[in-house]
């Protein structure tokens, strides 16, 4: 079940995240690790740019879900995302993406090690010469990769707007790329 977020909860989590960043910067300044301070600042800028691009894809439900995903305590992995290329209007695909993503998250949760160092990177690839695509790249500990394999094998049953074009799976990682048709 998805958690509904109110404004105060969102602000509380956001404030907590920003305080963590400030503490990292402050600690590294105290240790005179100026290169690390610069890295942290660049990481924050990079993340905020991708958040901005994600917010401009006209997929507000999915964007909201991705933006608060790591604040929920019900997942066995952390999510990162990036938007590469020119921002496009993906509103026609939002319901298909949202439904697929919800099922996919359940599958990844079921197959990943609960207390592992697990990360899922979503890359929205939006290049003018190609149809939009999304790559899901997981790194971590899988205790049941067969669940992922079965999900991938059932790709023909996915919504007709989403087509699997590439996939790979092993004990420590998997990736798959879908195109938005």
FIKOLZA-1660 file (N, C-alpha, C; in steps of 0.1 Angstrom, whole numbers, plus 5000, padded with zeros to 4 digits):
% residues 181
   i   px   py   pz ch aa at
   1 5008 4988 5000  A  X  N
   1 5000 5000 5000  A  X CA
   1 5009 5012 5000  A  X  C
   2 5006 5022 4991  A  X  N
   2 5013 5034 4990  A  X CA
   2 5010 5043 5002  A  X  C
   3 5020 5050 5006  A  X  N
   3 5018 5060 5017  A  X CA
   3 5014 5073 5010  A  X  C
   4 5004 5080 5016  A  X  N
   4 5000 5093 5011  A  X CA
   4 5008 5103 5019  A  X  C
   5 5013 5113 5012  A  X  N
   5 5022 5123 5018  A  X CA
   5 5015 5136 5019  A  X  C
   6 5015 5142 5031  A  X  N
   6 5009 5156 5031  A  X CA
   6 5021 5166 5031  A  X  C
   7 5018 5178 5030  A  X  N
   7 5028 5189 5029  A  X CA
   7 5038 5189 5040  A  X  C
   8 5033 5187 5052  A  X  N
   8 5042 5188 5064  A  X CA
   8 5051 5176 5064  A  X  C
   9 5047 5164 5060  A  X  N
   9 5056 5153 5060  A  X CA
   9 5067 5155 5049  A  X  C
  10 5063 5160 5038  A  X  N
  10 5072 5162 5027  A  X CA
  10 5083 5172 5032  A  X  C
  11 5078 5183 5038  A  X  N
  11 5087 5193 5043  A  X CA
  11 5097 5188 5053  A  X  C
  12 5091 5179 5062  A  X  N
  12 5100 5173 5073  A  X CA
  12 5111 5165 5067  A  X  C
  13 5107 5156 5057  A  X  N
  13 5117 5147 5051  A  X CA
  13 5127 5156 5043  A  X  C
  14 5122 5165 5036  A  X  N
  14 5131 5174 5028  A  X CA
  14 5141 5181 5037  A  X  C
  15 5136 5187 5048  A  X  N
  15 5144 5194 5057  A  X CA
  15 5155 5185 5063  A  X  C
  16 5151 5173 5067  A  X  N
  16 5160 5163 5072  A  X CA
  16 5171 5160 5062  A  X  C
  17 5167 5158 5049  A  X  N
  17 5177 5155 5039  A  X CA
  17 5187 5166 5037  A  X  C
  18 5182 5179 5037  A  X  N
  18 5191 5190 5036  A  X CA
  18 5200 5192 5048  A  X  C
  19 5195 5189 5060  A  X  N
  19 5204 5190 5072  A  X CA
  19 5215 5180 5071  A  X  C
  20 5212 5168 5066  A  X  N
  20 5222 5158 5064  A  X CA
  20 5233 5163 5054  A  X  C
  21 5229 5170 5043  A  X  N
  21 5239 5175 5034  A  X CA
  21 5247 5186 5040  A  X  C
  22 5241 5195 5048  A  X  N
  22 5248 5206 5055  A  X CA
  22 5258 5200 5065  A  X  C
  23 5254 5189 5072  A  X  N
  23 5263 5183 5082  A  X CA
  23 5275 5177 5074  A  X  C
  24 5273 5170 5063  A  X  N
  24 5284 5165 5055  A  X CA
  24 5293 5176 5051  A  X  C
  25 5288 5187 5046  A  X  N
  25 5297 5198 5042  A  X CA
  25 5304 5203 5054  A  X  C
  26 5297 5206 5064  A  X  N
  26 5303 5211 5076  A  X CA
  26 5315 5202 5082  A  X  C
  27 5312 5189 5082  A  X  N
  27 5322 5180 5087  A  X CA
  27 5334 5179 5078  A  X  C
  28 5332 5180 5065  A  X  N
  28 5343 5179 5056  A  X CA
  28 5351 5193 5056  A  X  C
  29 5344 5204 5058  A  X  N
  29 5351 5216 5060  A  X CA
  29 5360 5216 5072  A  X  C
  30 5355 5211 5083  A  X  N
  30 5362 5210 5096  A  X CA
  30 5375 5201 5094  A  X  C
  31 5374 5191 5085  A  X  N
  31 5385 5182 5083  A  X CA
  31 5394 5188 5071  A  X  C
  32 5390 5199 5066  A  X  N
  32 5398 5206 5055  A  X CA
  32 5398 5197 5043  A  X  C
  33 5387 5190 5041  A  X  N
  33 5386 5182 5028  A  X CA
  33 5378 5189 5018  A  X  C
  34 5384 5199 5013  A  X  N
  34 5377 5209 5004  A  X CA
  34 5373 5202 4991  A  X  C
  35 5381 5192 4986  A  X  N
  35 5377 5185 4974  A  X CA
  35 5364 5177 4976  A  X  C
  36 5363 5171 4988  A  X  N
  36 5351 5164 4991  A  X CA
  36 5339 5173 4992  A  X  C
  37 5341 5185 4998  A  X  N
  37 5330 5195 4999  A  X CA
  37 5325 5198 4985  A  X  C
  38 5335 5201 4976  A  X  N
  38 5331 5204 4962  A  X CA
  38 5323 5192 4955  A  X  C
  39 5327 5180 4958  A  X  N
  39 5320 5168 4953  A  X CA
  39 5306 5167 4958  A  X  C
  40 5304 5170 4971  A  X  N
  40 5291 5169 4977  A  X CA
  40 5282 5180 4970  A  X  C
  41 5287 5192 4969  A  X  N
  41 5280 5203 4962  A  X CA
  41 5276 5199 4948  A  X  C
  42 5285 5194 4940  A  X  N
  42 5282 5190 4927  A  X CA
  42 5272 5178 4926  A  X  C
  43 5273 5169 4936  A  X  N
  43 5263 5158 4936  A  X CA
  43 5249 5164 4939  A  X  C
  44 5248 5174 4948  A  X  N
  44 5235 5180 4951  A  X CA
  44 5229 5187 4939  A  X  C
  45 5238 5195 4932  A  X  N
  45 5234 5202 4920  A  X CA
  45 5229 5192 4909  A  X  C
  46 5237 5181 4907  A  X  N
  46 5233 5171 4898  A  X CA
  46 5219 5165 4901  A  X  C
  47 5217 5161 4913  A  X  N
  47 5204 5155 4917  A  X CA
  47 5193 5165 4915  A  X  C
  48 5195 5178 4919  A  X  N
  48 5184 5187 4918  A  X CA
  48 5181 5190 4903  A  X  C
  49 5191 5190 4894  A  X  N
  49 5188 5192 4880  A  X CA
  49 5180 5180 4875  A  X  C
  50 5183 5168 4879  A  X  N
  50 5175 5156 4874  A  X CA
  50 5161 5157 4880  A  X  C
  51 5159 5161 4893  A  X  N
  51 5146 5163 4899  A  X CA
  51 5138 5173 4891  A  X  C
  52 5144 5184 4887  A  X  N
  52 5137 5194 4879  A  X CA
  52 5133 5188 4865  A  X  C
  53 5142 5181 4858  A  X  N
  53 5138 5175 4846  A  X CA
  53 5127 5165 4847  A  X  C
  54 5128 5157 4858  A  X  N
  54 5117 5147 4860  A  X CA
  54 5104 5154 4862  A  X  C
  55 5104 5165 4870  A  X  N
  55 5092 5173 4872  A  X CA
  55 5086 5179 4860  A  X  C
  56 5094 5181 4850  A  X  N
  56 5089 5187 4837  A  X CA
  56 5085 5177 4826  A  X  C
  57 5085 5164 4830  A  X  N
  57 5081 5154 4820  A  X CA
  57 5066 5152 4819  A  X  C
  58 5058 5160 4826  A  X  N
  58 5043 5159 4826  A  X CA
  58 5038 5145 4830  A  X  C
  59 5045 5139 4840  A  X  N
  59 5041 5127 4846  A  X CA
  59 5041 5129 4861  A  X  C
  60 5031 5137 4866  A  X  N
  60 5032 5141 4880  A  X CA
  60 5030 5130 4890  A  X  C
  61 5022 5120 4887  A  X  N
  61 5020 5109 4897  A  X CA
  61 5033 5101 4899  A  X  C
  62 5039 5097 4887  A  X  N
  62 5051 5089 4888  A  X CA
  62 5063 5098 4893  A  X  C
  63 5064 5110 4889  A  X  N
  63 5074 5119 4895  A  X CA
  63 5073 5120 4910  A  X  C
  64 5061 5122 4915  A  X  N
  64 5059 5124 4929  A  X CA
  64 5063 5111 4936  A  X  C
  65 5060 5100 4931  A  X  N
  65 5063 5087 4937  A  X CA
  65 5078 5085 4937  A  X  C
  66 5085 5089 4927  A  X  N
  66 5100 5087 4926  A  X CA
  66 5106 5097 4936  A  X  C
  67 5101 5109 4937  A  X  N
  67 5107 5119 4946  A  X CA
  67 5106 5116 4961  A  X  C
  68 5096 5108 4965  A  X  N
  68 5094 5105 4979  A  X CA
  68 5098 5090 4982  A  X  C
  69 5102 5083 4971  A  X  N
  69 5104 5068 4972  A  X CA
  69 5113 5064 4984  A  X  C
  70 5124 5071 4985  A  X  N
  70 5135 5067 4995  A  X CA
  70 5131 5071 5009  A  X  C
  71 5120 5079 5011  A  X  N
  71 5115 5082 5024  A  X CA
  71 5107 5071 5030  A  X  C
  72 5102 5062 5021  A  X  N
  72 5093 5051 5026  A  X CA
  72 5102 5040 5032  A  X  C
  73 5097 5034 5042  A  X  N
  73 5105 5023 5049  A  X CA
  73 5101 5009 5044  A  X  C
  74 5094 5008 5033  A  X  N
  74 5089 4995 5029  A  X CA
  74 5096 4989 5018  A  X  C
  75 5107 4995 5014  A  X  N
  75 5115 4990 5002  A  X CA
  75 5128 4984 5007  A  X  C
  76 5133 4975 5000  A  X  N
  76 5146 4969 5003  A  X CA
  76 5157 4975 4995  A  X  C
  77 5155 4986 4988  A  X  N
  77 5165 4993 4980  A  X CA
  77 5162 5008 4979  A  X  C
  78 5172 5015 4975  A  X  N
  78 5171 5029 4973  A  X CA
  78 5170 5032 4958  A  X  C
  79 5163 5043 4954  A  X  N
  79 5161 5046 4940  A  X CA
  79 5168 5059 4937  A  X  C
  80 5175 5059 4926  A  X  N
  80 5180 5072 4920  A  X CA
  80 5175 5073 4906  A  X  C
  81 5175 5085 4901  A  X  N
  81 5170 5086 4887  A  X CA
  81 5177 5097 4880  A  X  C
  82 5177 5096 4867  A  X  N
  82 5183 5107 4859  A  X CA
  82 5175 5108 4846  A  X  C
  83 5175 5120 4841  A  X  N
  83 5168 5123 4829  A  X CA
  83 5178 5128 4819  A  X  C
  84 5181 5121 4808  A  X  N
  84 5191 5124 4798  A  X CA
  84 5184 5128 4785  A  X  C
  85 5188 5139 4780  A  X  N
  85 5183 5144 4768  A  X CA
  85 5173 5155 4770  A  X  C
  86 5166 5159 4760  A  X  N
  86 5157 5170 4760  A  X CA
  86 5144 5166 4767  A  X  C
  87 5139 5174 4776  A  X  N
  87 5126 5171 4783  A  X CA
  87 5115 5170 4773  A  X  C
  88 5107 5160 4775  A  X  N
  88 5095 5157 4766  A  X CA
  88 5083 5156 4774  A  X  C
  89 5071 5158 4768  A  X  N
  89 5059 5155 4775  A  X CA
  89 5055 5140 4774  A  X  C
  90 5056 5134 4785  A  X  N
  90 5053 5119 4786  A  X CA
  90 5040 5116 4792  A  X  C
  91 5031 5126 4792  A  X  N
  91 5018 5124 4799  A  X CA
  91 5010 5113 4793  A  X  C
  92 5011 5110 4780  A  X  N
  92 5004 5099 4774  A  X CA
  92 5008 5085 4779  A  X  C
  93 5020 5085 4785  A  X  N
  93 5025 5072 4790  A  X CA
  93 5024 5071 4805  A  X  C
  94 5019 5081 4812  A  X  N
  94 5020 5081 4827  A  X CA
  94 5012 5069 4833  A  X  C
  95 5000 5067 4829  A  X  N
  95 4993 5056 4836  A  X CA
  95 4999 5042 4833  A  X  C
  96 5004 5040 4821  A  X  N
  96 5011 5027 4818  A  X CA
  96 5023 5026 4826  A  X  C
  97 5031 5037 4827  A  X  N
  97 5044 5037 4834  A  X CA
  97 5041 5035 4849  A  X  C
  98 5031 5041 4854  A  X  N
  98 5028 5040 4869  A  X CA
  98 5024 5026 4872  A  X  C
  99 5015 5021 4865  A  X  N
  99 5010 5007 4867  A  X CA
  99 5022 4997 4866  A  X  C
 100 5030 4998 4856  A  X  N
 100 5041 4989 4854  A  X CA
 100 5052 4991 4865  A  X  C
 101 5055 5004 4869  A  X  N
 101 5064 5006 4879  A  X CA
 101 5060 5001 4893  A  X  C
 102 5047 5002 4896  A  X  N
 102 5042 4996 4909  A  X CA
 102 5044 4981 4909  A  X  C
 103 5041 4974 4898  A  X  N
 103 5043 4960 4898  A  X CA
 103 5058 4956 4898  A  X  C
 104 5066 4964 4891  A  X  N
 104 5080 4962 4891  A  X CA
 104 5087 4963 4905  A  X  C
 105 5083 4974 4912  A  X  N
 105 5088 4976 4925  A  X CA
 105 5085 4965 4934  A  X  C
 106 5073 4959 4933  A  X  N
 106 5069 4947 4941  A  X CA
 106 5078 4936 4938  A  X  C
 107 5081 4934 4925  A  X  N
 107 5090 4923 4921  A  X CA
 107 5104 4925 4926  A  X  C
 108 5109 4937 4925  A  X  N
 108 5123 4939 4930  A  X CA
 108 5123 4938 4945  A  X  C
 109 5113 4942 4952  A  X  N
 109 5113 4941 4967  A  X CA
 109 5113 4926 4971  A  X  C
 110 5105 4918 4963  A  X  N
 110 5104 4904 4966  A  X CA
 110 5117 4896 4964  A  X  C
 111 5125 4901 4954  A  X  N
 111 5137 4894 4950  A  X CA
 111 5150 4899 4956  A  X  C
 112 5150 4911 4962  A  X  N
 112 5162 4916 4967  A  X CA
 112 5164 4913 4982  A  X  C
 113 5176 4913 4986  A  X  N
 113 5179 4910 5000  A  X CA
 113 5175 4921 5009  A  X  C
 114 5168 4919 5019  A  X  N
 114 5161 4929 5028  A  X CA
 114 5171 4939 5033  A  X  C
 115 5182 4935 5038  A  X  N
 115 5192 4945 5044  A  X CA
 115 5204 4946 5036  A  X  C
 116 5203 4944 5023  A  X  N
 116 5215 4945 5014  A  X CA
 116 5217 4960 5010  A  X  C
 117 5228 4963 5005  A  X  N
 117 5231 4976 5000  A  X CA
 117 5226 4976 4985  A  X  C
 118 5213 4979 4983  A  X  N
 118 5207 4977 4971  A  X CA
 118 5203 4991 4965  A  X  C
 119 5205 4993 4952  A  X  N
 119 5203 5005 4945  A  X CA
 119 5197 5003 4932  A  X  C
 120 5187 5010 4928  A  X  N
 120 5180 5010 4915  A  X CA
 120 5181 5023 4909  A  X  C
 121 5188 5024 4897  A  X  N
 121 5189 5036 4889  A  X CA
 121 5180 5036 4878  A  X  C
 122 5171 5046 4877  A  X  N
 122 5162 5047 4865  A  X CA
 122 5168 5058 4856  A  X  C
 123 5169 5055 4844  A  X  N
 123 5174 5065 4834  A  X CA
 123 5164 5067 4823  A  X  C
 124 5158 5079 4823  A  X  N
 124 5149 5083 4812  A  X CA
 124 5158 5088 4801  A  X  C
 125 5157 5082 4790  A  X  N
 125 5165 5086 4778  A  X CA
 125 5156 5092 4768  A  X  C
 126 5158 5105 4766  A  X  N
 126 5148 5113 4758  A  X CA
 126 5156 5120 4747  A  X  C
 127 5159 5113 4736  A  X  N
 127 5167 5119 4725  A  X CA
 127 5158 5120 4713  A  X  C
 128 5159 5132 4706  A  X  N
 128 5150 5135 4695  A  X CA
 128 5149 5124 4685  A  X  C
 129 5160 5118 4682  A  X  N
 129 5160 5108 4671  A  X CA
 129 5155 5094 4675  A  X  C
 130 5152 5092 4687  A  X  N
 130 5147 5079 4692  A  X CA
 130 5134 5081 4700  A  X  C
 131 5127 5069 4701  A  X  N
 131 5115 5069 4710  A  X CA
 131 5120 5070 4724  A  X  C
 132 5112 5076 4733  A  X  N
 132 5117 5076 4747  A  X CA
 132 5118 5062 4753  A  X  C
 133 5128 5061 4762  A  X  N
 133 5130 5048 4768  A  X CA
 133 5134 5050 4783  A  X  C
 134 5132 5040 4791  A  X  N
 134 5136 5040 4805  A  X CA
 134 5145 5028 4808  A  X  C
 135 5156 5030 4813  A  X  N
 135 5165 5018 4817  A  X CA
 135 5165 5017 4832  A  X  C
 136 5163 5005 4837  A  X  N
 136 5163 5002 4851  A  X CA
 136 5175 4994 4854  A  X  C
 137 5184 4999 4862  A  X  N
 137 5197 4993 4865  A  X CA
 137 5199 4991 4880  A  X  C
 138 5198 4978 4884  A  X  N
 138 5199 4974 4898  A  X CA
 138 5212 4969 4901  A  X  C
 139 5218 4973 4913  A  X  N
 139 5230 4968 4918  A  X CA
 139 5227 4965 4933  A  X  C
 140 5231 4953 4937  A  X  N
 140 5229 4949 4951  A  X CA
 140 5229 4934 4952  A  X  C
 141 5221 4929 4962  A  X  N
 141 5220 4915 4965  A  X CA
 141 5206 4910 4962  A  X  C
 142 5206 4901 4952  A  X  N
 142 5193 4894 4949  A  X CA
 142 5193 4880 4955  A  X  C
 143 5183 4877 4962  A  X  N
 143 5182 4863 4968  A  X CA
 143 5173 4854 4959  A  X  C
 144 5166 4861 4950  A  X  N
 144 5157 4853 4942  A  X CA
 144 5155 4859 4928  A  X  C
 145 5166 4858 4920  A  X  N
 145 5166 4865 4907  A  X CA
 145 5155 4859 4897  A  X  C
 146 5151 4847 4901  A  X  N
 146 5140 4840 4892  A  X CA
 146 5128 4848 4892  A  X  C
 147 5124 4855 4902  A  X  N
 147 5112 4864 4902  A  X CA
 147 5114 4875 4892  A  X  C
 148 5126 4881 4891  A  X  N
 148 5129 4891 4881  A  X CA
 148 5128 4885 4867  A  X  C
 149 5134 4874 4866  A  X  N
 149 5134 4867 4853  A  X CA
 149 5120 4864 4848  A  X  C
 150 5112 4859 4857  A  X  N
 150 5098 4857 4853  A  X CA
 150 5090 4869 4849  A  X  C
 151 5093 4880 4856  A  X  N
 151 5087 4893 4853  A  X CA
 151 5092 4897 4839  A  X  C
 152 5104 4896 4836  A  X  N
 152 5110 4900 4823  A  X CA
 152 5104 4891 4812  A  X  C
 153 5103 4878 4815  A  X  N
 153 5097 4869 4805  A  X CA
 153 5083 4871 4802  A  X  C
 154 5076 4878 4811  A  X  N
 154 5062 4881 4809  A  X CA
 154 5060 4894 4802  A  X  C
 155 5071 4900 4796  A  X  N
 155 5070 4913 4790  A  X CA
 155 5059 4914 4780  A  X  C
 156 5056 4903 4773  A  X  N
 156 5046 4904 4763  A  X CA
 156 5032 4907 4768  A  X  C
 157 5030 4905 4781  A  X  N
 157 5018 4908 4788  A  X CA
 157 5017 4922 4793  A  X  C
 158 5028 4929 4792  A  X  N
 158 5028 4943 4797  A  X CA
 158 5019 4952 4789  A  X  C
 159 5016 4963 4793  A  X  N
 159 5008 4973 4786  A  X CA
 159 5014 4975 4772  A  X  C
 160 5006 4976 4762  A  X  N
 160 5010 4978 4748  A  X CA
 160 5019 4990 4745  A  X  C
 161 5019 5000 4754  A  X  N
 161 5027 5012 4753  A  X CA
 161 5041 5009 4757  A  X  C
 162 5044 4999 4764  A  X  N
 162 5057 4996 4770  A  X CA
 162 5063 4983 4763  A  X  C
 163 5075 4984 4757  A  X  N
 163 5081 4973 4751  A  X CA
 163 5095 4971 4756  A  X  C
 164 5098 4958 4760  A  X  N
 164 5111 4955 4765  A  X CA
 164 5120 4953 4753  A  X  C
 165 5132 4960 4754  A  X  N
 165 5141 4959 4743  A  X CA
 165 5155 4953 4747  A  X  C
 166 5157 4953 4760  A  X  N
 166 5170 4948 4764  A  X CA
 166 5169 4944 4779  A  X  C
 167 5176 4933 4782  A  X  N
 167 5176 4929 4797  A  X CA
 167 5188 4920 4799  A  X  C
 168 5192 4920 4812  A  X  N
 168 5203 4911 4817  A  X CA
 168 5200 4909 4832  A  X  C
 169 5203 4897 4837  A  X  N
 169 5202 4895 4851  A  X CA
 169 5212 4885 4856  A  X  C
 170 5217 4888 4868  A  X  N
 170 5227 4880 4875  A  X CA
 170 5224 4881 4890  A  X  C
 171 5232 4874 4898  A  X  N
 171 5229 4874 4913  A  X CA
 171 5231 4888 4919  A  X  C
 172 5240 4896 4914  A  X  N
 172 5242 4909 4920  A  X CA
 172 5237 4921 4912  A  X  C
 173 5231 4919 4900  A  X  N
 173 5227 4930 4893  A  X CA
 173 5217 4926 4882  A  X  C
 174 5209 4935 4877  A  X  N
 174 5201 4933 4865  A  X CA
 174 5199 4947 4859  A  X  C
 175 5196 4947 4847  A  X  N
 175 5191 4959 4840  A  X CA
 175 5181 4955 4830  A  X  C
 176 5172 4964 4827  A  X  N
 176 5163 4962 4816  A  X CA
 176 5159 4976 4810  A  X  C
 177 5157 4976 4798  A  X  N
 177 5153 4988 4791  A  X CA
 177 5140 4987 4784  A  X  C
 178 5131 4996 4786  A  X  N
 178 5118 4996 4780  A  X CA
 178 5117 5008 4771  A  X  C
 179 5110 5007 4760  A  X  N
 179 5107 5019 4752  A  X CA
 179 5092 5022 4753  A  X  C
 180 5090 5035 4752  A  X  N
 180 5076 5040 4753  A  X CA
 180 5071 5041 4738  A  X  C
 181 5062 5032 4735  A  X  N
 181 5058 5031 4721  A  X CA
 181 5045 5038 4718  A  X  C
% end
